[in-house]
Amino acid sequence: MSDNTYKKILPDRNDPRTLRRQRLRDLKDRLFKGSMALGGISVIIAVMLIFFYLFYVVIPLFYPAEVKEKGRYDFNQVLNGSPLFLAMEEYGEIGISVDDAGHITFFHVDDGSVVSQQTLELGSRVASAGSSDPSKASFALGLANGSMILARHIYKISYPNDARLITPDLVFPLGEEPVEIDSDKKTLTHIAVQLNEEQITVAAVTDDGRLLLNRFLTDDSFEDEEEAEFEKETNNIDLGTLKVAKIRLDIDQDELYVLTDTGDLLYFNISDLEEPELLDRVAVAATGEKVSAMEFLNGGISMLVANDKGEISQWFPVADENNKNKLHEIRSFQLGNDPITAISPEYFRKGFIAGDTDGKIGVFYTTSQRTLLVKPISNHSIVQLAISPRGKKILMLDTQNQANILDVVNEHPEVSWYSIWGKVWYESRKQPEYIWQSSSASNDFEPKFSLMPLTVGTLKAAFYAMLFAVPLAIMGAVFTAYFMSPQMRNVVKPTIEIMEALPTVILGFLAGLWMAPLVEKNLPGIFMIIILTPVAVLLASFVWIKLPAHIRHRFPEGWEAALLVPVVIAVMFFAMALSHPVESLLFENDMPHWITTHLGLDFDQRNSLVVGIAMGFAVIPTIFSISEDAIFSVPKHMTVGSLALGATPWQTLVRVVILTASPGIFSALMIGLGRAVGETMIVLMATGNTPIMDFNIFQGFRALSANIAVEMPESEVASTHYRVLFLAALVLFLFTFVFNTIAEVVRQRLREKYSSL
């Protein structure tokens, strides 16, 4: 070929039209390259923004408490004697102080200015004081003549001129005159009181060592602002030679705690006042230690016991093997090395504050076992502590009668890594447990935010879904890509891929309302289908091979799978037909009940078996499609070469095709696993949605995604519950991220390992 011919074929590089086309092509290449880079970077940025937003919402859960000193003033302007009782109203604006001279003073918390003052006509000196549960806002004064006066402090709120006005007042449920507690008129050295609408219970110790019980009953209401008429019941508890150091009554007025001077805690049941029962006696102080403070935690179940070594321990009753309540030490906290002098529980949470002789205060939370703050406030010993009902303000009084006002920021003390991922011993439980219970009908004060049951439920759902889906999807993909005829493949592959478009809410609906009852009523048949189907397929294959060649050749090669469809359908009908006879013969006509009674496994209608089948159908199309593409994409020359070298089709499949396609197959498995982990609607509708930790296939569970869907609409924005749900979302996000990262690493290694085949 001459040079002129080449010139005719090849365009002139200097031709203006060629140059324009080249510049346009270069521009398109740069635009395409830039758009692809922008798209990839945008995806990465979007994922990172999701992560940082979740982290931004979650991180306040783990902030420590903050205390800021708002003011300090001389409390002598309020007191006329030694302080016995100190409290604040809801907003922390008005406080109440009671001293041993019988003076009750309402004052402005921020500056100590007196709002109003009342002197009780007692007729005797005040010898002791006791307060009820903080939510009842009541206190009792025990007198030297064996009588008592009980008062409630109430606060009326009005808004004249659009400004909040708080007007404090006192109510005397048993009257303004002292009520006789001891007929012998001995001094009441210790007193404890609890009240509700129907009854008031008072426990008192006299100076001669007697423990008195008094109960006042009414048909009206003791919580009204008017004095109620009442009946009185009395009894004594003989303590022998024991000397009482402190006494406390629980909020339900059923239990009495008596601390002796030797550090023993006596635990009585006084629900029947006529027959008090000693339930337990434990030593709450070690040798050489002394109990310096004792108070109920909010709710009246746990007792906080503090000693002179700066330690505060939590005790509450636990039922033993005979269903008898015995006191157990659950956990402890350390404020410092100095004696604890005051404890004040929070009103509506399981937290408390404590002060010691060194002037330090500590903020603690029991359920999460968190020491949120330890801070020195005064140079003198703390004698009184009060916390506002909303937990926003602390009033502290030291031995020099100096009052400190502290603002508190403590939004999410209920949460810690221990409470989220560890076993927590909750009140009224026999042992530490993993529990998710964001609200409770029986205990409004101790939410349980363990993510372990939800995480286990998520993994449980994924495990059973993959157990059902992986064999069917992978084997189906292998047969479709390698053995099936092209015509049949063109029908089967699109049909299975269309399944992926089926909304999961439909699958969940069918699983919950149709499949779950069907499985429960035909449980033997379901298991026979699982067992007999593979056996029937193998048997049908064996029979097919043994048929004469002229019969087998009537069917086109690659269409054999179509013959298995009637076999599988026949096995299913056969198994379901035998379900009830087998159940009657072997399982006492009720296999779910037989499983519970003979195997000890709980059976729920909406269980993991149902979820595994339903989620398996949702996951199969994803795994099948990607695996089939990977197997079908194996170069034909590799297959032909293996067969030409004498390998059988099965040897070629196992040693060449599957190994070459293994990166794609593994990717399919990990993508399917990620789909199963993040599935919401099927899990939500096809399980009992019970957050339990049990891999029992016959029980339900609650997954992270389903829990978020159920509880997020009901959670208060920025509340602890709200942020913990975001933490669950973050955990789910990290799950999928870790799975995808592992999948990519393994896929790359498989690709490098088998790329030389």
Residue, then its C-alpha position, 0 to 999 in steps of 0.5 A: m500500500s502506497d503512502n498516498t493510500y495511508k494519507k487517504i485512510l488516516p485523517d490529517r492531524n492538523d486539519p481544523r475539523t480533526l482538531r475540533r473533534q479532538r478538543l471536543r473529545d478531550l472535553k467530554d473525557r474531562l467532564f465525564k472524569g470530573s462527574m464520576a469523581l464528583g459522584g464518588i466523592s459525594v457518596i463518601i461525603a454523604v456517608m460521612l455526614i450520616f455518620f457524623y450526624l448520628f454521632y452528634v446526636v449520640i455523644p451528649l449521652f456520655y457527657p458528665a454532669e456539670v455544676k456551677e455555683k450560682g450564689r452563696y449567702d448566710f443561712n442564719q437569716v432563715l434559721n432560728g435553730s439547728p436545721l432538720f429539714l430542707a427542700m425546694e419546690e419544682y422550679g427551684e425558686i422557693g425553699i422550705s427550712v424546718d429547724d429544731a425550734g419548730h420554725i418553718t420558713f419559706f424563702h427565696v432559694d437564690d438569695g435566702s430572703v424570707v417569703s413567710q414564716q410559721t412557728l408551730e405550737l408544739g408544747s414540747r421540744v423537737a427531738s427528731a425529724g423524718s421526711s416522706d418520699p420526696s414526691k409526697a413533700s411531707f415531713a414529721l417532727g417527733l417531740a420529747n413528749g411522745s407526740m408528733i406533728l405531720a405537715r405537707h408543703i404545697y405551692k400554688i402557682s399563678y400568673p398575674n401580669d404574665a409573670r409566674l408567682i409561687t405561693p407556698d403553704l402548709v397542710f396538716p393531714l392529721g391536724e395542727e395539734p400534735v398527735e400522740i405516738d407513744s402513750d408513755k409520753k417518752t421522747l421520740t428519738h427517731i421518726a419515719v413517716q410515709l403517706n398516701e391518700e388512704q393511710i399514713t404510717v409512722a415508725a418511731v423509736t423512744d429514748d427507752g429503746r421501744l420501736l413503735l408503729n402507728r397507722f392512720l386510716t381514712d375514708d377521705s384523703f390525706e392529700d387534700e388541703e383539709e384535715a381528714e378524720f382518721e382511725k388509728e392502729t398501733n403496735n410495737i416491735d421488740l428489738g431486745t437490747l439493740k440500739v437504733a441508729k436510723i429508721r426508714l419506711d418505704i413509700d408503699q408503707d409495707e417495709l421498715y428498715v432499722l439500722t442498729d448502732t453496730g451496723d446491722l440493717l433489719y428488714f421488716n415486712i409491716s404490711d400487716l401492722e398486727e404481725p410485723e415480720l423480720l425478713d432479713r438482717v444483714a451487716v451493712a458496715a464492715t468492721g471498723e466502719k460506721v454508717s453515717a447516712m442512710e436514705f431511700l433511692n427514689g421509688g422506695i425499693s433501694m436503700l443507700v447506705a453511706n459510711d465514714k470511709g466515703e463509700i455509698s452502697q446500694w441495697f435492695p431486696v431480692a427473692d431467693e429460691n424460696n421466694k423470700n426477700k433477702l437484702h443484697e448489696i448491688r453496687s457501690f460508689q466512692l465520693g472520697n475518703d471522708p465520712i458521708t454526712a448527707i444524701s439527697p435522692e432525685y425525685f424522678r430518676k435513680g440518681f442521688i447527690a451526696g456530701d461529706t465532711d470535707g465539703k465535697i459533693g458527688v452526683f451519682y446514678t445507680t442504674s448506669q453505675r456512673t459517678l457523674l461528678v465529684k466537686p469540692i464546694s465548701n471548706h466545712s462539713i455539709v449538713q443538709l442537701a436538697i435537690s429540686p424536683r426537676g434536678k436542675k438546682i442543688l441547695m447545700l448547707d454546711t456547719q457554718n450555716q452557709a448556703n450554696i446554690l448550685d445549678v446542675v446540668n445532668e441530662h442523660p445520667e441513665v446511660s453508660w457503656y456499662s448499662i448499654w452493653g453489660k448486665v445490669w441488676y435492676e430493682s425487683r430482679k433476681q439477677p443482673e440481666y440484659i433488658w431493653q424496656s424504655s418504659s414500664a407499667s410497674n416501675d416508672f423510674e428506671p428505664k432499661f436501655s440495654l442494646m444487647p437484646l436488640t443487637v442479638g435480635t438483629l443477628k438472630a434475624a440475619f442468621y436464620a434468614m441467611l440459613f434459609a436463603v444462602p443454600l437456595a440462592i447459591m445453588g440456584a445461581v450455580f445451576t442457572a448459570y452453568f447447567m440451565s439452557p439459555q432459553m430457560r435461563n432467560v425465563v428464570k433469572p428475570t422472574i427471580e429478580i422481579m421478586e426483589a421488587l416486591p415490597t417487604v411490607i407485603l412479605g411482612f404482612l403475609a408472614g405475620l397474618w398468614m404464614a405464622p398461623l399456618v406454621e403453628k398449625n402445621l409445624p410437623g409438615i413444615f419440618m417434613i418439607i425441609i427434610l423431605t424436599p432435598v431427599a426427593v430431589l436427589l431421588a428424582s435425579f437418581v430415577w432420571i439417570k436410570l431412565p432409558a436414554h430414548i426417554r431422557h433425550r426427549f427433553p432438551e438438555g438444560w431443561e431438567a429443572a422444570l421436571l423438579v417443579p412437580v416433584v417439589i409441589a408433590v412433596m409439599f402437599f404430601a408433607m402437609a397432608l401428613s402433618h396432623p396425623v404425625e402431630s397426633l401420633l408423635f406430639e400429643n396432637d399439639m407440637p408447639h405445646w409438646i416443644t414447651t413441655h418436653l423440650g423446655l423451649d418457649f413457643d411463640q406464633r410469630n417466631s424466628l422460623v417464620v421470620g427466617i422464611a420470610m426474610g429468606f425470600a426477601v434476600i434470595p433475589t439479591i444473592f441469586s442475581i449477583s452470584e449468577d452474574a459472577i458465575f455466568s461471567v467466567p470466561k468460556h475458554m476456561t470452562v472449555g479448556s478444563l473440559a478439553l483436558g479431561a475434567t468432568p463438568w462437576q470438576t470444572l464447576v468446583r475447581v474452575v468456575i466457582l473459584t473464579a467467581s468466588p469474589g462475586i459470590f462472596s460479595a453477594l453473600m455480604i450484600g445479602l447479609g447487609r440486607a438482612v441486618g437492616e431489614t425492618m418491616i418483615v421483622l416488625m410484622a412477623t415477630g412478637n417484637t419481644p427484646i429477649m436474648d435467646f437463639n431459640i428458633f421458636q421465639g421472637f425477638r426485636a431487631l435494632s431497625a424494628n425498634i427504631a421504627v416502633e419507638m422513634p415516633e413516640s420518643e421526646v426529641a433530645s430525650t435520653h430515649y431519643r438519643v439511645l435510639f440514634l445510638a441504635a441507628l449508629v450501631l446498625f450503621l457500623f454493622t453494615f459498614v464493617f460487613n461491607t469493609i470485610a466483604e471488600v477486603v476478602r473480595q479483593r484477596l479472592r480476586e488476586k488469588y484466583s486471577s491467575l486461573 
